[in-house]
Amino acid sequence: SSDLGFCQVLVPHDLDINVVKNPSNRCYYCKKDEAKTWKKIAPP
């Protein structure tokens, strides 16, 4: 897709580590197979 890969969750997360350790922190995009292409950002 043309999406650049930003995601937002209640807390900032590192897709390689914290999403695996804390699956409840995943956002919609991070639950997808493409999650590794999404980047970490701060909460709004």
QUIZI-V302494 format. One record per pair of residues at least 24 apart in sequence whose ideal C-beta (glycine too) atoms are under 6 Angstrom apart, sorted by the first residue. I is the first residue (numbers start at 1). GAP is how many residues later the second one is. If there is no record, write none. Layout:
I,GAP
I,GAP
This chain:
5,32
5,33
5,34
6,33
6,35
7,31
12,28
12,30
14,26
